[in-house]
Each structure stands twice: as structure tokens, then as C-alpha cells.
């Protein structure tokens, strides 16, 4: 209770007494904390969904099935970085953007002597341009297909340029005026509340999905490969204009049948991509059903 009372007092103080500089400095620190929390959470999601713990499993499922709301990410598997066969909840470009934003927002707070032109609008525009060009030529003009390395790099540059442009100005005007130690403590309190709410939501969600172990046991297969495809990916995978170029039975089947609105456990028993049995489990109204059990040829 003392913690919540102090947090409430901090909020009242900012709404009534604190200066604009102190408030913007607090926002910058809270943004940094949230970015770091989201990155750590999403990078661990491929491991979390394999856990037997209700809390950790729920945290992973929360990332996969609701994390896209943070960026409206399409979550297409073919455009995402994989860890042990499991994709990250963000596509490779959005992952780069979040990493770039974290670095870009943190650098101005460090005592580094950087060139003045880095704070210019031109420098920011130069870093934003590669992502725009890569995205437009691929998605809108269909001139070429990008790859995940390029998507990650352009996202990194974009995120750094965007965050640094604003963070550098906040730091320039607030350093020596704002007590960043005190603001850091307040930002930590806010972050603690957010983490607590996130864990509470994860514990609830963890009881609402079938775990990997349960899905494998119910499939009756001896899988050589298991992965999870988020519901958002199921809805959007068919919009990739280059989908015809992927020799992937799972993506082909999702494109053809589109089990919309639900994430899928994909359990595979076989030696190569197109020789084996695929089993799909989905969530629907709190129950789970075997959608298909097919022999690929």
C-alpha cells in the first residue's frame, strides 16, 4: 500500500507542480523501461511458450496472440526471426525498430561526445529513408522481395533515428536541470506496476491455451518439429505477394484455408518439409479441436 500511495503522490505532483522538463524526462525514462521490457519479453517468447509453468507459458501466449497490438505487426512467419523453429512475436523489421529505438533513446543520456549533426532533422531523415525505400519497393510496388537481414537493419536505423531525434532534445535541455536519479526512481515504480499487471494477465491467459506438451500428447505423433503460429499471422500470411515462392507446407496450408482468429500449434512428424504428417490445433471458445491431419506429398 505504501508503494501505491507513493506512486499516487508522484502522479499528483507531476499534474500540479512539476516542470515540463521534469515531466518529459520522466516520459523518456519510462519509454526506455517499457521498450526494454517489451524487447526482453518478446525475445524470450519462443522459449516461454515451451514452458510447463502456467505463468511463463501464459506470458509467451500473451506475446504471441496480443503482442501485435503494440505495432500492428503482421507476424508473418516468413518475415520473422526464428529461434529454435519458433518465431519472435514481432517481424524482423519491427524487432529492428524496437532495438533501434531503445539504443536511440538511451544514447543521449550517456556522457558521449557525438557530432552535432546527429541531432539534425536531415540526419534523422537519412536514417528513416532506407526502411521507407525497402518497404515501398517490396510491399507496394512489388519490384523486389526483401530479406530478414535487410528488414532488421532498416528497422534498426529507422528506430535509432526516430528515437534519437527526440531523446537528444529532451536530454540537451534537461541535463543539469533535472534530477535524473529521482526521475529514475519514479520511472522504476511505474515500470513495476506495468510488470505486475503484465504478469497477472499472463497468469490468466496461461490457463486459456493448450500447452505444447498437451498438444503433442493429444496429437499422437512423434514430432520431429513443433512450432506455434500466432493468430495474427494466420490472418495475414495470405497477403504476402511472394507467398508462392515459399516451399513450405505449413504456410501453403494456412494460405489456402486461413483458420482466422486463432493461433495454431503445428506438430510435424516426418523427415523433410513435404513428406510427413501435419497436425493443427487451434483455440476456439475455450476448447481445442484437431483441424487437420494430412499426409503431404
N, C-alpha and C positions, 0 to 999 in steps of 0.2 A: 504493500500500500504506500509506503514511503517513496518508493521508486515512482509510482504513478502520480503521486502528489507533486513530486519534484518536476516530473515531465509536464504536468498541467501548469505549474508555476512558470516554467520556461516558456511555454506557449503564450501564456498571458503577458509575460514580459516582452516577448517579441511583438505581440499585437499592439502593445500600448506604449512601450518605451524605447525599444532598441532601434538603432540607426539602420538605414538602408544597407550600408556596407556590412554590418554585422549579420544582417538577415541574408544577404546574398552569399556571404562567406559560409554561413551555416548551410544554405542550399547546395553550395558546391561540395561541401564535405559529406552531406547526406547523399548527394548524387554519386560521389565516389564510392561510398559504402554500399549503396544499392547496386551499382554496376559490379562491384567485386563479389557481392553476394550472389547475384544472378549468374555471373560467369562461373563461379565455383560450383553452384548448384547445377547448372546446365552441363558443364564439362564432366560432372560426376554422374549425371543421369543414366548413361549406358551401364554403369556399374550398379547404381541404386535399384534399377528395375529387376536386377537378377537376385536381389536380396530376399531372404525369407522373413525379414523384420517388417512388420506392418508399417512402422513409421518410415523406414528407409525406402521400402517399396512404394509407399504412398507418395513420398517426395519425388521419386522418379516418375511415377504416373502423372503426378501433378505437372511436372515439367513437360512431359510428352504431350499431354492432352489439353493443357491450358496455357502452357508457356508461350505459344504462338501469339497470344494476345498482347504480349509486350512489344512486338514489332510487326504484327500481322504477317508473320513468316509463313511461306507456303509449305515448309517442312518436307519438300520432295526428297526422297532417299538418295536419288541420283545426283542431287546438288548439295549434299551434306557430307560432312566429315564423319567417318566411321571409326568406332573404337570397339575392336573385337566383334565386328559384324553388326553392332548397334550404332545407329546414327545419333548425332547430337540433336537436341530439340530445336536448335537454330540451324539454318542452312549455313554453308561455308561463308557466304558473303556477310550475313548478319553476325556470325561469330567474329569475323574480322572487324566489323563495325564496333561491336561491344569492346573488343580488346583495344582497338584504336581509341575509342572514347575514354576508356579507363586510363590509358597512358597519356592522352592529350589533356585530360583534366588534372592529372597528378603532377605532370612536369612543371607547370608554373608555380607550384607550391614548394618545389625544391630550389635550393640555392645554386642554380646553374646559370652561367653566363651564356645566354643564347643570342644569336643575331637578332637585331631589332626587326628585320623584315619578316621574321616568322609570325609577328603579330599583325601583319598587314592583311587586308582583305584579299589582295592578289595571291598571297601565299596560300590562304585558305582555299581560294577558288582553284588553284593549281592542284591541290590535294583532293578536291572533290571531283574534278573532271574525269580521272580515269574510271571511276565507278560509273559515272553517267554514260560515258562512251561505251564501256563494256556492256552495260545493261541495255542500252538502247539498240546497239548493233545486234545483240543476241535476241532479246525478247520482242522488241517492236519491229525491227527491220528484217529480222531473220537472215541476216547476212552471214552469220558465223555462230558457232557454238563455243561458249567459254568453257573453262575447266575450273575445278575447285581450287586449284592453286592460285589462279588469277582472280577468282571471286574473293578468296580470302585476302589476297594482297590489296586489291582495290577497296575492299571493305575496311581494311586496316588504315589505309591512307585517308579514306573518307572520314572515318571516326576520329582519327587523330586531328585532322584539320578542323573539323566542326567543333569538337570539344575544346581544343587548344585556343581557338579564336575567342571564345567567351571566357574560358577559365583564366587566360592570360590577363584579360582586362580586370577581372574581379581581383586577382592576386596583386596586380600592379597598384590598384587604388586602396587595397585593404591591408597590405603588409605594413607593419609598423603602427597601424591604427587599430586593427582588430586583434584581440587575444585569441589566437587560433587554438591554444590549449584548451581554453574554456569552451570554445565552439566545438572542438573535437569531442569533449565530454558530452555535450548536448546531442551531437550527431550520433554518438555511440548509444545513448539512451533511446533515441528514435529507432535506430537500427535494431536494437534489442527487441523492441515492441514488434517490429516488422517480422523479425525472425521467429518470434513466439507465435504470431498469427499464422505464418507460413507452416510451421511445424504442426500446429493444431489442425490446419486444413489438410495437411499431408496425412495425419493420423486418421482423419475421417475418410479421405479418398482411398487410403490403403485397404479398407475393408470393402471397397466397391468394385474391385477389379480382380480378375483371376491372376494369380502369381505364375511365374514361368514354370516352377516346379509342378503346380497343379495342372497347367495346360499341357505340359509334356506327358504327365501321367495319364491324363484323360485321352490324349491322342492315341495312345497305344503304340507309338512309334519309338524307334531307337534313333533319335535325330543325330545327324552329322552337322546340322546348322539350325540355330534358333535365333530369331530376331523379333523386334517389335516395330510395327509401322503405325505412327500416330494417326489419329482420326483426320486431322487436318491434311495430312499427306494423301490419305485415301481420297479426299475431296478434290485435291488439286493436281495430282500426278498426271491426269489426262490432259492438262493444259500445257504440258511441256511440248513445244513443237518438234522436239528432237527425240521424242519417246520411241519412235520407230527404229532408231539406231541402236537401242539397247537390247542386247540378247539376254534378257532376264525374265524368267518365267513368272516371278512374283510381280514385277512391275507390269508385265503384259496382262496378267490376270486382274490386277487392280484397275488397270485402264479399261479393260473390257467390261468388268462387272461393277466396279465402283461401289463398294459397300459403304455408302456415305454415312458420315457422322460418328463412326466408331473406330477406335484403334484396333489393330489386329496383331495377335501373336501368329507368327509364321513359323511353323515347325517343319523341317525338311529332313527327309530320310533318303539318302542317295549319294552317289559318288561325284556327279558333275551337275552343272546347272540345269540341264534339261532332261535328266534321267533320274527320276525318283518320285516320291510322293509328297505333296504339299498339303498341310492341314491348316485351316484358318479358324481362329477363334475370335469372336467379337463380343463386345458388351452390348446388351440391349435390355432395357427395363430391369436392370439388376440381375439378369440371368445371362448365361453364356451358351451359345449354340455352335455346333460344328457346321460351318458353312459349306465347305467342300473338301473332298478327299479325292485327289485326282492323280492319275499316272501321266506324267509329262512324257512327250515323245520328241 
